[in-house]
Amino acid sequence: MITFKELIDWASASLVVISGGLAGHYAAIGMTPLQWAGAATAVLGSVTLAVAVRVWPAPAKAQRQRD
């Protein structure tokens, strides 16, 4: 059975792959410098989200550590 945490981990990893793939695809077609900046921001944002999801403690786990 897949847990909610595993689902979120896989979803965030998929977001990184999809945003990177789309940025690469449109870069191959040709983009302006402003579009490059937007694509880089989107990829860095998705990587930030993926890292935050993995590093952020779960509420139940954080409660146990406080006790």
MMTF fields as JSON, N, C-alpha, C and O atoms, coordinates in Angstrom:
{
  "mmtfVersion": "1.0.0",
  "mmtfProducer": "UNKNOWN",
  "numBonds": 267,
  "numAtoms": 268,
  "numGroups": 67,
  "numChains": 1,
  "numModels": 1,
  "chainsPerModel": [1],
  "groupsPerChain": [67],
  "chainIdList": ["A"],
  "bondAtomList": [4, 2, 8, 6, 12, 10, 16, 14, 20, 18, 24, 22, 28, 26, 32, 30, 36, 34, 40, 38, 44, 42, 48, 46, 52, 50, 56, 54, 60, 58, 64, 62, 68, 66, 72, 70, 76, 74, 80, 78, 84, 82, 88, 86, 92, 90, 96, 94, 100, 98, 104, 102, 108, 106, 112, 110, 116, 114, 120, 118, 124, 122, 128, 126, 132, 130, 136, 134, 140, 138, 144, 142, 148, 146, 152, 150, 156, 154, 160, 158, 164, 162, 168, 166, 172, 170, 176, 174, 180, 178, 184, 182, 188, 186, 192, 190, 196, 194, 200, 198, 204, 202, 208, 206, 212, 210, 216, 214, 220, 218, 224, 222, 228, 226, 232, 230, 236, 234, 240, 238, 244, 242, 248, 246, 252, 250, 256, 254, 260, 258, 264, 262],
  "bondOrderList": [1, 1, 1, 1, 1, 1, 1, 1, 1, 1, 1, 1, 1, 1, 1, 1, 1, 1, 1, 1, 1, 1, 1, 1, 1, 1, 1, 1, 1, 1, 1, 1, 1, 1, 1, 1, 1, 1, 1, 1, 1, 1, 1, 1, 1, 1, 1, 1, 1, 1, 1, 1, 1, 1, 1, 1, 1, 1, 1, 1, 1, 1, 1, 1, 1, 1],
  "groupList": [{"groupName": "MET", "atomNameList": ["N", "CA", "C", "O"], "elementList": ["N", "C", "C", "O"], "formalChargeList": [0, 0, 0, 0], "bondAtomList": [1, 0, 2, 1, 3, 2], "bondOrderList": [1, 1, 2], "singleLetterCode": "M", "chemCompType": "L-PEPTIDE LINKING"}, {"groupName": "ILE", "atomNameList": ["N", "CA", "C", "O"], "elementList": ["N", "C", "C", "O"], "formalChargeList": [0, 0, 0, 0], "bondAtomList": [1, 0, 2, 1, 3, 2], "bondOrderList": [1, 1, 2], "singleLetterCode": "I", "chemCompType": "L-PEPTIDE LINKING"}, {"groupName": "THR", "atomNameList": ["N", "CA", "C", "O"], "elementList": ["N", "C", "C", "O"], "formalChargeList": [0, 0, 0, 0], "bondAtomList": [1, 0, 2, 1, 3, 2], "bondOrderList": [1, 1, 2], "singleLetterCode": "T", "chemCompType": "L-PEPTIDE LINKING"}, {"groupName": "PHE", "atomNameList": ["N", "CA", "C", "O"], "elementList": ["N", "C", "C", "O"], "formalChargeList": [0, 0, 0, 0], "bondAtomList": [1, 0, 2, 1, 3, 2], "bondOrderList": [1, 1, 2], "singleLetterCode": "F", "chemCompType": "L-PEPTIDE LINKING"}, {"groupName": "LYS", "atomNameList": ["N", "CA", "C", "O"], "elementList": ["N", "C", "C", "O"], "formalChargeList": [0, 0, 0, 0], "bondAtomList": [1, 0, 2, 1, 3, 2], "bondOrderList": [1, 1, 2], "singleLetterCode": "K", "chemCompType": "L-PEPTIDE LINKING"}, {"groupName": "GLU", "atomNameList": ["N", "CA", "C", "O"], "elementList": ["N", "C", "C", "O"], "formalChargeList": [0, 0, 0, 0], "bondAtomList": [1, 0, 2, 1, 3, 2], "bondOrderList": [1, 1, 2], "singleLetterCode": "E", "chemCompType": "L-PEPTIDE LINKING"}, {"groupName": "LEU", "atomNameList": ["N", "CA", "C", "O"], "elementList": ["N", "C", "C", "O"], "formalChargeList": [0, 0, 0, 0], "bondAtomList": [1, 0, 2, 1, 3, 2], "bondOrderList": [1, 1, 2], "singleLetterCode": "L", "chemCompType": "L-PEPTIDE LINKING"}, {"groupName": "ASP", "atomNameList": ["N", "CA", "C", "O"], "elementList": ["N", "C", "C", "O"], "formalChargeList": [0, 0, 0, 0], "bondAtomList": [1, 0, 2, 1, 3, 2], "bondOrderList": [1, 1, 2], "singleLetterCode": "D", "chemCompType": "L-PEPTIDE LINKING"}, {"groupName": "TRP", "atomNameList": ["N", "CA", "C", "O"], "elementList": ["N", "C", "C", "O"], "formalChargeList": [0, 0, 0, 0], "bondAtomList": [1, 0, 2, 1, 3, 2], "bondOrderList": [1, 1, 2], "singleLetterCode": "W", "chemCompType": "L-PEPTIDE LINKING"}, {"groupName": "ALA", "atomNameList": ["N", "CA", "C", "O"], "elementList": ["N", "C", "C", "O"], "formalChargeList": [0, 0, 0, 0], "bondAtomList": [1, 0, 2, 1, 3, 2], "bondOrderList": [1, 1, 2], "singleLetterCode": "A", "chemCompType": "L-PEPTIDE LINKING"}, {"groupName": "SER", "atomNameList": ["N", "CA", "C", "O"], "elementList": ["N", "C", "C", "O"], "formalChargeList": [0, 0, 0, 0], "bondAtomList": [1, 0, 2, 1, 3, 2], "bondOrderList": [1, 1, 2], "singleLetterCode": "S", "chemCompType": "L-PEPTIDE LINKING"}, {"groupName": "VAL", "atomNameList": ["N", "CA", "C", "O"], "elementList": ["N", "C", "C", "O"], "formalChargeList": [0, 0, 0, 0], "bondAtomList": [1, 0, 2, 1, 3, 2], "bondOrderList": [1, 1, 2], "singleLetterCode": "V", "chemCompType": "L-PEPTIDE LINKING"}, {"groupName": "GLY", "atomNameList": ["N", "CA", "C", "O"], "elementList": ["N", "C", "C", "O"], "formalChargeList": [0, 0, 0, 0], "bondAtomList": [1, 0, 2, 1, 3, 2], "bondOrderList": [1, 1, 2], "singleLetterCode": "G", "chemCompType": "PEPTIDE LINKING"}, {"groupName": "HIS", "atomNameList": ["N", "CA", "C", "O"], "elementList": ["N", "C", "C", "O"], "formalChargeList": [0, 0, 0, 0], "bondAtomList": [1, 0, 2, 1, 3, 2], "bondOrderList": [1, 1, 2], "singleLetterCode": "H", "chemCompType": "L-PEPTIDE LINKING"}, {"groupName": "TYR", "atomNameList": ["N", "CA", "C", "O"], "elementList": ["N", "C", "C", "O"], "formalChargeList": [0, 0, 0, 0], "bondAtomList": [1, 0, 2, 1, 3, 2], "bondOrderList": [1, 1, 2], "singleLetterCode": "Y", "chemCompType": "L-PEPTIDE LINKING"}, {"groupName": "PRO", "atomNameList": ["N", "CA", "C", "O"], "elementList": ["N", "C", "C", "O"], "formalChargeList": [0, 0, 0, 0], "bondAtomList": [1, 0, 2, 1, 3, 2], "bondOrderList": [1, 1, 2], "singleLetterCode": "P", "chemCompType": "L-PEPTIDE LINKING"}, {"groupName": "GLN", "atomNameList": ["N", "CA", "C", "O"], "elementList": ["N", "C", "C", "O"], "formalChargeList": [0, 0, 0, 0], "bondAtomList": [1, 0, 2, 1, 3, 2], "bondOrderList": [1, 1, 2], "singleLetterCode": "Q", "chemCompType": "L-PEPTIDE LINKING"}, {"groupName": "ARG", "atomNameList": ["N", "CA", "C", "O"], "elementList": ["N", "C", "C", "O"], "formalChargeList": [0, 0, 0, 0], "bondAtomList": [1, 0, 2, 1, 3, 2], "bondOrderList": [1, 1, 2], "singleLetterCode": "R", "chemCompType": "L-PEPTIDE LINKING"}],
  "groupTypeList": [0, 1, 2, 3, 4, 5, 6, 1, 7, 8, 9, 10, 9, 10, 6, 11, 11, 1, 10, 12, 12, 6, 9, 12, 13, 14, 9, 9, 1, 12, 0, 2, 15, 6, 16, 8, 9, 12, 9, 9, 2, 9, 11, 6, 12, 10, 11, 2, 6, 9, 11, 9, 11, 17, 11, 8, 15, 9, 15, 9, 4, 9, 16, 17, 16, 17, 7],
  "groupIdList": [1, 2, 3, 4, 5, 6, 7, 8, 9, 10, 11, 12, 13, 14, 15, 16, 17, 18, 19, 20, 21, 22, 23, 24, 25, 26, 27, 28, 29, 30, 31, 32, 33, 34, 35, 36, 37, 38, 39, 40, 41, 42, 43, 44, 45, 46, 47, 48, 49, 50, 51, 52, 53, 54, 55, 56, 57, 58, 59, 60, 61, 62, 63, 64, 65, 66, 67],
  "secStructList": [7, 7, 7, 2, 2, 2, 2, 2, 2, 2, 2, 2, 2, 2, 2, 2, 2, 2, 2, 2, 2, 2, 2, 2, 2, 2, 2, 2, 2, 7, 7, 7, 2, 2, 2, 2, 2, 2, 2, 2, 2, 2, 2, 2, 2, 2, 2, 2, 2, 2, 2, 2, 2, 2, 2, 1, 7, 7, 2, 2, 2, 2, 2, 2, 2, 2, 7],
  "xCoordList": [0.839, 0.0, 0.89, 1.845, 0.582, 1.368, 0.875, -0.328, 1.824, 1.461, 1.353, 1.806, 0.745, 0.587, 1.946, 2.131, 2.898, 4.247, 4.948, 5.595, 4.832, 5.44, 4.812, 5.505, 3.504, 2.81, 3.323, 3.565, 3.49, 3.984, 5.442, 5.828, 6.243, 7.634, 7.708, 8.465, 6.935, 6.944, 6.353, 6.84, 5.318, 4.709, 5.681, 5.755, 6.423, 7.384, 8.551, 9.049, 8.982, 10.041, 9.549, 10.298, 8.306, 7.73, 7.637, 7.846, 7.321, 7.257, 8.619, 8.695, 9.687, 11.037, 11.337, 11.85, 11.021, 11.303, 10.472, 10.988, 9.209, 8.331, 8.75, 8.835, 9.013, 9.397, 10.753, 10.953, 11.674, 12.96, 12.828, 13.49, 11.974, 11.755, 11.102, 11.495, 10.113, 9.457, 10.414, 10.431, 11.205, 12.18, 13.195, 13.545, 13.658, 14.605, 14.0, 14.656, 12.757, 12.086, 11.94, 12.263, 11.455, 11.271, 12.602, 12.694, 13.632, 14.958, 15.502, 16.175, 15.203, 15.661, 14.959, 15.548, 13.712, 12.964, 13.474, 13.576, 13.791, 14.297, 13.5, 12.274, 14.208, 13.554, 14.313, 15.506, 13.601, 14.226, 14.889, 14.61, 15.757, 16.38, 15.364, 15.576, 14.282, 13.257, 12.586, 12.285, 12.358, 11.787, 12.781, 12.379, 14.067, 15.095, 15.05, 15.134, 14.917, 14.864, 13.623, 13.697, 12.508, 11.296, 11.407, 10.944, 12.019, 12.198, 13.144, 12.901, 14.216, 15.152, 14.473, 14.708, 13.64, 12.904, 11.941, 11.81, 11.273, 10.338, 11.066, 10.594, 12.189, 12.953, 13.501, 13.418, 14.058, 14.583, 13.465, 13.662, 12.315, 11.179, 10.72, 10.404, 10.678, 10.254, 11.29, 10.927, 12.568, 13.611, 13.5, 13.652, 13.237, 13.058, 11.889, 11.981, 10.794, 9.64, 9.975, 9.596, 10.685, 11.042, 11.943, 11.785, 12.871, 13.75, 12.966, 13.15, 12.093, 11.306, 10.397, 10.22, 9.826, 8.944, 9.718, 9.195, 10.942, 11.721, 12.343, 12.578, 12.612, 13.288, 12.296, 12.583, 11.143, 10.161, 9.664, 9.271, 9.676, 9.227, 7.713, 6.962, 7.29, 5.861, 5.292, 6.0, 4.023, 3.455, 3.497, 3.834, 3.166, 3.174, 4.583, 4.792, 5.537, 6.917, 7.434, 8.136, 7.094, 7.53, 6.907, 7.554, 5.675, 5.002, 5.699, 5.886, 6.082, 6.76, 8.116, 8.53, 8.821, 10.131, 10.044, 10.969, 8.955, 8.786, 8.522, 8.873, 7.907, 7.539, 8.722, 8.565],
  "yCoordList": [-1.173, 0.0, 1.244, 1.329, 2.175, 3.408, 4.397, 4.58, 5.024, 5.992, 7.387, 7.633, 8.277, 9.651, 10.32, 11.096, 10.033, 10.594, 10.125, 10.926, 8.856, 8.342, 8.985, 9.303, 9.174, 9.817, 11.232, 11.644, 11.974, 13.343, 13.356, 14.213, 12.423, 12.338, 12.092, 12.76, 11.149, 10.836, 11.978, 12.263, 12.625, 13.744, 14.912, 15.548, 15.199, 16.302, 15.956, 16.823, 14.711, 14.298, 14.367, 14.753, 13.996, 14.089, 15.533, 15.825, 16.435, 17.849, 18.362, 19.157, 17.915, 18.316, 17.811, 18.557, 16.561, 15.972, 16.658, 16.966, 16.894, 17.513, 18.946, 19.345, 19.727, 21.12, 21.204, 22.063, 20.324, 20.299, 19.871, 20.418, 18.892, 18.437, 19.496, 19.696, 20.17, 21.242, 22.403, 22.96, 22.763, 23.836, 23.458, 24.279, 22.232, 21.774, 21.726, 22.073, 21.299, 21.231, 22.615, 22.824, 23.548, 24.898, 25.607, 26.484, 25.243, 25.809, 25.333, 26.082, 24.081, 23.553, 24.235, 24.416, 24.61, 25.313, 26.737, 27.252, 27.37, 28.733, 29.592, 29.671, 30.226, 31.079, 32.389, 32.462, 33.42, 34.705, 34.634, 33.717, 35.589, 35.58, 35.651, 35.052, 36.369, 36.437, 35.069, 34.685, 34.35, 33.011, 32.049, 31.16, 32.222, 31.414, 31.623, 30.668, 32.885, 33.198, 32.57, 32.047, 32.621, 32.017, 30.507, 29.916, 29.884, 28.431, 28.023, 27.035, 28.782, 28.483, 28.65, 27.861, 29.664, 29.879, 28.727, 28.277, 28.252, 27.138, 25.864, 25.147, 25.587, 24.384, 24.501, 23.551, 25.653, 25.836, 25.798, 25.294, 26.319, 26.255, 24.833, 24.466, 24.026, 22.64, 21.838, 20.958, 22.131, 21.459, 21.87, 21.037, 23.149, 23.627, 22.929, 22.536, 22.776, 22.073, 20.621, 20.115, 19.954, 18.552, 18.396, 17.448, 19.308, 19.247, 19.535, 18.86, 20.534, 20.894, 19.751, 19.513, 19.049, 17.926, 16.827, 16.193, 16.603, 15.533, 15.926, 15.062, 17.21, 17.666, 18.035, 17.838, 18.561, 19.03, 17.857, 16.83, 17.991, 16.873, 16.693, 17.655, 15.457, 15.155, 15.624, 15.604, 16.048, 16.56, 15.544, 15.913, 14.296, 13.294, 13.048, 12.891, 13.013, 12.788, 13.971, 13.773, 15.177, 16.357, 16.374, 16.786, 15.937, 15.892, 14.88, 15.149, 13.724, 12.716, 13.202, 12.87, 13.989, 14.469, 15.514, 15.63, 16.27, 17.271, 16.64, 17.219, 15.457, 14.813, 14.206, 13.63],
  "zCoordList": [0.0, 0.0, 0.0, 0.771, -0.839, -0.921, 0.132, 0.32, 0.809, 1.836, 1.219, 0.102, 1.977, 1.513, 1.336, 0.399, 2.219, 2.136, 0.866, 0.192, 0.531, -0.694, -1.924, -2.89, -1.883, -3.0, -3.209, -4.344, -2.132, -2.246, -2.713, -3.507, -2.232, -2.688, -4.19, -4.895, -4.673, -6.101, -6.933, -8.027, -6.425, -7.151, -7.274, -8.326, -6.217, -6.291, -7.217, -7.935, -7.204, -8.132, -9.575, -10.473, -9.794, -11.138, -11.611, -12.788, -10.683, -11.027, -11.491, -12.428, -10.845, -11.254, -12.662, -13.496, -12.923, -14.237, -15.323, -16.397, -15.049, -16.046, -16.326, -17.487, -15.288, -15.521, -16.225, -17.084, -15.868, -16.561, -18.01, -18.892, -18.25, -19.625, -20.491, -21.64, -19.946, -20.705, -20.969, -22.066, -19.969, -20.16, -21.233, -22.08, -21.197, -22.212, -23.6, -24.582, -23.682, -24.977, -25.591, -26.761, -24.8, -25.329, -25.554, -26.414, -24.797, -25.046, -26.393, -27.1, -26.737, -28.024, -29.187, -30.253, -28.986, -30.038, -30.189, -31.302, -29.071, -29.074, -28.107, -28.185, -27.209, -26.223, -26.11, -26.404, -25.68, -25.404, -24.024, -23.251, -23.712, -22.374, -21.229, -20.174, -21.43, -20.392, -20.193, -19.063, -21.27, -21.17, -20.515, -19.765, -20.793, -20.139, -18.633, -17.861, -18.22, -16.793, -16.15, -15.039, -16.835, -16.316, -16.206, -15.231, -17.2, -17.171, -16.044, -15.35, -15.868, -14.781, -13.423, -12.508, -13.294, -12.051, -11.782, -10.643, -12.818, -12.651, -12.22, -11.338, -12.827, -12.465, -11.047, -10.269, -10.71, -9.352, -8.313, -7.207, -8.658, -7.738, -7.496, -6.364, -8.549, -8.377, -7.591, -6.81, -7.79, -7.008, -5.54, -4.646, -5.295, -3.924, -3.25, -2.088, -3.976, -3.43, -3.103, -2.047, -4.009, -3.786, -2.56, -1.791, -2.377, -1.209, 0.065, 1.078, 0.014, 1.194, 1.624, 2.818, 0.665, 0.989, 1.705, 2.622, 1.298, 1.906, 3.242, 4.087, 3.447, 4.66, 5.755, 6.936, 5.388, 6.361, 7.204, 6.652, 8.522, 9.358, 9.29, 9.13, 9.414, 9.445, 10.778, 11.785, 10.809, 12.06, 13.21, 14.335, 12.955, 14.023, 14.533, 15.736, 13.638, 14.02, 14.849, 15.841, 14.452, 15.195, 16.587, 17.549, 16.7, 18.007, 18.924, 20.111, 18.383, 19.184, 19.668, 20.779, 18.844, 19.218, 20.331, 21.135, 20.39, 21.43, 22.796, 23.824, 22.813, 24.077, 24.789, 25.866]
}
